[in-house]
């Protein structure tokens, strides 16, 4: 049995897309909203894995999935694992084929691009844009001979796929990530997605505009030379736009850190933190100091931050980057 386990954002979807365009096979898809990153342990509890099983795991932290990974390996299953988040100690076993790179200027889709020797390179560029590696993606676009207009189109596509992954629950999303992946699998060339008026690109484009207009009207509730913080209401549009809004803020002011707080139904906050683009480090370490927090050097988050902890979070960020 084959299992494809992947993050529901642009990087996770496009990493799998590249692999299955190059190496097609039938598999059980395991994914969720972007912040649903602990996917391996529930899978190992649901299915009785054996040495006949193959797991492909993409764009979810090995550190956060260690229990499930060890269980899968002990069952004899073969695991292909590619990621760029915190990994912890990587198990040393012949059953694990690990492709881990924690560099702040890479993403899982670029790791897969190298693995496939650039077979679907344009899709990897889309993912880099979606993961807010704008300078990296711009450089790859230039090297690939794309015009500025073409690069802008791939940037928009990546942003929209990433936007779709944000939400507290699947119902917040416009497309279930597994369904979006399957829809995109019809297009070996990302420019064909954009050209097809019936593709997900056009539905997401319209929805993104609507949600982002609302976010851009919000003023920061805290602002210094080091950090700006924004609060969004408890609503589906807020949850959908929180990540891409954070990315846009980071791109507009590259010398400052940015945090977007989206209120949860229990009064706590989901936090999206972006390190300054001029100093792409520390976001994951900062968020990991709080329960339910984690991420990577340039971009990280906290799933449930109590309101009482906002001053401590603010001071922690200010101390780190100030």
Helices and strands as residue ranges (DSSP letters): E 2-6, H 10-22, E 28-30, H 40-46, E 54-58, H 66-74, E 78-83, E 96-100, H 108-115, H 121-130, H 134-143, H 148-164, G 170-172, H 177-184, H 190-195, H 200-216, E 222-223, E 227-232, H 236-252, E 257-263, E 269-274, H 283-287, E 293-295, E 299-305, G 307-309, H 310-321
